[in-house]
């Protein structure tokens, strides 16, 4: 695993330009202690024996943006939910840093006492980095969903980074992103169900990222859903019926697969 204590990607010139902490908070957070911080997450339990969707949001969002409506939607699909908040977002403490937060999803799952086999990881946009990392650290998770996900994070980091006042070069960023966020390598060992959702006209993260993540995954049960309308921030809004149908079909497949394996 990546060394989360020393990374140039955690420098303000990179993390500070790509992570945008939001102050919106949930009323009754599920607090998770991690190294040097405490995360103000949100947990909804409808039935302890059911699957839990572990949700990682985008860089300009907060868990509060998904509560309670998304938790309600997931409940209607028969899922418990755990929305992982990032450091410095909402009521979380600590400093938002790209690499330092890599293990936070695993810490949240452990704190919630959820068996990995009952986890469906969900990553939206930058959240895809942390969903993929969770799947890498816990390879027995039941499934993974990537919405508007990122294939090569260095492309995104360099678009926003300001390296002018540092000794960090673009090549340094590329090399370190390959070390810490090598999605090609991580997905090549991912064997469980995968659902990829992406707008064809995503104006921030081109759909080629979805295509690469799909190609790199070793999952024998993988699906990519391309939405012809909407963009990066309106994919769910413009495709609500199709979006939630894809989620429902995927969740049902994961549940059936689990029952067969048992």
N, C-alpha and C positions, 0 to 999 in steps of 0.2 A: 504493500500500500504506500501511497504518497506520504512523505514526511510533511506533516501539517504544521510544523513549527518554524520552518525556514523556507519561504517561497517568495520569489520576486513578484509573483502575482498578487500577493497580499499587500504589496506596497500601495500607498495612497494613489500613486500615478496610474495604477491599473484598477485595483479593487474600488478605490474611491471614485473612479470615473465610470464604473459599470454597475455598481450597487447603489441603489437610491433608497436608503432607509425611510420607511413611512411611519408616521406616529399613530395611525389608527389602531385601536386596541379592542380586544374581546373582553366582555364583562367578567367572565369567569374562566380565566386561563388555566390550562394544565401545564404546570411549571416543570421544566426539565433542566437538570443541572448538567452542564458540559464543562470542558476544560476552560476556565476563565470567564464563564458567562452562565446565564440562566435564560432559558427560552420560554417565552409566553405562548405556548401552543394551545390548541383547542382539541378536545376529545369528545366524541359522541358515541355512546354504547347503546345499541338497541338489543343486542343479544351477545353475550361474551363468547359463544361458540361460533359465531359467524365470522366471515372474512372482514378485515379492516382495510379500507383504502387509506394509504398514507400519502398525503398531498403536499407537494412542494410548489409554491406559487412563483410568479414572475418577479423580476427585479424592481419593478415600480408598483408592486402590489403589497398587500398585507393579508394575514390570515383573516382579519376583520372583514375584508371584502367578500369573503366566502361564507361567512357565518351570519345568520343561520341557513340561508337559502340553499347553498350547495350541500351542506350537511343534511338538509331535508331531502334533497334529491337523492343523495346516496342512501339515506334510510329507506326511501321508496324502492331502491334496488336491492334491499336486504343487506346493506353494508353498514358496519360500524365505520367511523371515520376518525382520523388523526391528522390534523392540519399542523404541519411543522412550521413554526415561525423562525425567521433568520435572526441572527445576532444583530442588535441595534434596531430592529424593526418592532413595531408595536411596543409592548412592555418588556421586550427582551433586553437584557444587558449585554455588555461586551461590544466588540467592534466588528462590523460586517467585513469579512475577508473571504475571498473566493476559496482558497485552499484550506484555511483554518476551519471552515465550516463543513468540510467533507464528511466527517464522522458524526455530524449532529443528527442526521436522520436515524442512524443506527442507535444512537443514544436515546432518542425519543421512543423508538420501538421497544428498546429494552426497558425504559422507565415505565412504559405503559403495560409491560408484561405480556406483549403480543408475541405468539410463536411465529417465526418467520414464514412457516408454511401457510399461515392464514393472512399474509400480507399481500396486497396489491399496491405496488408503488405507482404513483402518478406524478409526473413532472411536466409543468407548463413552462415553456420558454427556458429561462435559466434554471428553472426547477428540474429540467431534464438532466442537468449535470448531477444533481443530488439523488434523483431517482435511479439513474444508472449506477451511481456509486453505491447506493443501498443494495441494489441487485448484485453488484460485484462482491460486496462484503457479506451478503446473506444470499447465496445462490439458490437456496431452497424456497425463496419467495414464490407465491402462487402465480403471479403475473405482473406485467408492467405496462403502463400506458404513458406514451409520450405525446404531448399536445404542443404543437408549434415548437418542437424540440430542436436542439442544436447538435450538429455533428462534430464540427471542428471549432471549439470555443475560441481558439486563437484568432480566428477571423473576426469574431465579435469583439474580443478584448482590444485588438489593435485598432479597430474602427473608432473606439472611444478613448483609448489610453493617451495620456500626455507624458511622453518620456523625455521631453526637452530639458527638464531640470534634473534628470537622473543619469546614472551611468548604464541604465538598462537599454538594451537595443531591441529592435523588433525581432531579431533572430533569437535573442534570449527569451522573449515572450513565447515565441513559437516552440522552442525547445522545452520550456517549463510546462507549457500547456500540454505538450505531447506526453510529458512525464506524469502530470497529475490528472489530466482529463483525456486520456487516450481512449476515446469511445470505440474506435475500431478494435482495439485490443479487448476492452471490457465486454463489448457486445459479442465478440467472437466466441466467448465462453458462456453466453447466456442461452439457456436451453428451454426456458419456460415460455408460456404464451406472451405475445407482444402485440399491442395495438398502437398504431401510430396515426395521429389525427393532424392534418395540416391543411391550411388554406392554399389553394393554387396561386393566389395573388397576395401571399404574405409579403408585406412591404418592408419588414424588418429582418426576418429570418427566412431566406429563400427556401422554397420547397425542395431544393436539391439537398438540404440538410436532412429532411425526412427520408429522401430516397437513399442517401448514404447510410443512415442509421438502419433502415430496413435491410439494405444489402449486407451490412456488416453483421447483423444479428444471426446467430446460429440457431435461433428458435425454429423448430419445425412447424409451429403454429403461430405464424405472424401475419398480421393484416395491416395494410396501409389504406386509410380512407382519405381521399383528396376531395376537398370541398371547393366547388367552382365559384362560390361567392364568399364574401367576407375577407378579412385580412388578419393580421397578427392579433389585433386587439378586439376584433368583432367576430371571430370564428364561431364562437358559441352562440352569440346573439343572432347571427344571420342564418345559422344552420341548426337551430335548437332541436327540432324534431329528429333530424338525421344524426346529430351529435349524440343525443341521449339514447337513440336506438342502437348506435354503435357501442356505447358504453354498456347498455343492457345486454346486448348479444354477447359481448366479451365477458361480462361478469357471469352470465349463465353458462358459458362455455367453460370458464375456470371452475365453477362449482361442479359441473357435471364431470369434468376431468378429475377433480379431487375425489369425488365419490367413486369413480371407476378405479382410481389408484388405491383407494382404501379397501 
